[in-house]
């Protein structure tokens, strides 16, 4: 990873959004939290976190370049 596209569920997208918005996680922290929650495949660097946030925003119908994502 990182992936051009990341496949996640809606439940995962909501959790990623909560990490980013409510817990103010950096992209790196999002990747680390995802690895802890769903396994090490997500890595722990900011590129993985950015890919997860982009996928989550798109799944939720939001713009990954706008608040609360960026």
N, C-alpha and C positions, 0 to 999 in steps of 0.2 A: 504494500500500500504506500502512498495514497492512490486512490482510484479516481479516474475521471468521473465515474458514477459509483455511488455507494448505495447498496440496497439495505434499507432499514424498514422496520414496521412503523405504523403510526404511533404506537406506544413508545417505541424508542425515540421517535422524533419529539414527542412531548417531553420526555425525560431530558433529552439533549437541550431542548429550549429552556427548560427549568434550570439546568446547570448554567447555561449561558446568561439567561436573564436574571433569575432569582438569586443565584449563587455567584454571579459575576465571574464565571470561569473564563480563563484565557483559552485559546484554541488548544494549547498544549494540555491544559487541565481537563478540557473536555475529552481529549483522546485518552488521558490517563483514567478518567472516571469511566469511560466506556470500556476500557480494557479491564478495569476492576469489576464492572457489572456484567460484561458479556464475553470476557475472555481476551487473551493477549493479541488476537488478530488485529485489533485496532491500533496497536502501537502506542507511542507516547510522545509523538512530536507534533508541532503545530500544523504541519501539512495534513496529517491525519485528522486532527481536530477541525481544521478548516473544511475538509471534505465532508466530515460528519455534519457540521453546521450547515453547509450548503445543501446537503441532501435533506436534512430535517426541515429547513426553511422551505424548500421547494415542495416537500410532501405536505406541509401545512399551508401552502398557498401564500407564502411570505417571500419577501425579497431578502436574500442572504447578505446583500450589501447595505441594508438599512437596519435601524434599531429594531429589535434588541440584539441582532446578530453581529453587527459590526460596530 
